[in-house]
Amino acid sequence: HRMATRYLYLKTLRMLDARQLIRLHIQTTDEEYARQLDYLPQGGSFRWLKNAYEQVWYGKFPLNDQQFTRLLQYFQDFHTSLDLVHA
């Protein structure tokens, strides 16, 4: 679940970059990405996902199947919200 969470987060960053909502750069921190999105309605949701990702990836918080399924749904809902706004 840890690696899948990382891939979901990286996919999210790529989606945001493709929509020109952030500028993806190797030296940009997750917090800097969050600040770039503060002006969007989805900014709070992104910050929540960023924090969840950081806990799982850097904090090595173990997710069980149910927790991962819920987190996956949050990522999918965020991706859908981007598609609706930038269709």
Salt bridges, closest charged atoms under 4 A:
GLU31 OE2 - ARG35 NH1 3.93
GLU31 OE2 - ARG47 NH1 2.84
GLU31 OE1 - LYS50 NZ 3.40
ASP38 OD1 - ARG47 NH2 3.16
GLU54 OE1 - LYS50 NZ 3.38
ASP65 OD1 - HIS1 NE2 3.14
ASP83 OD1 - ARG19 NH2 2.46
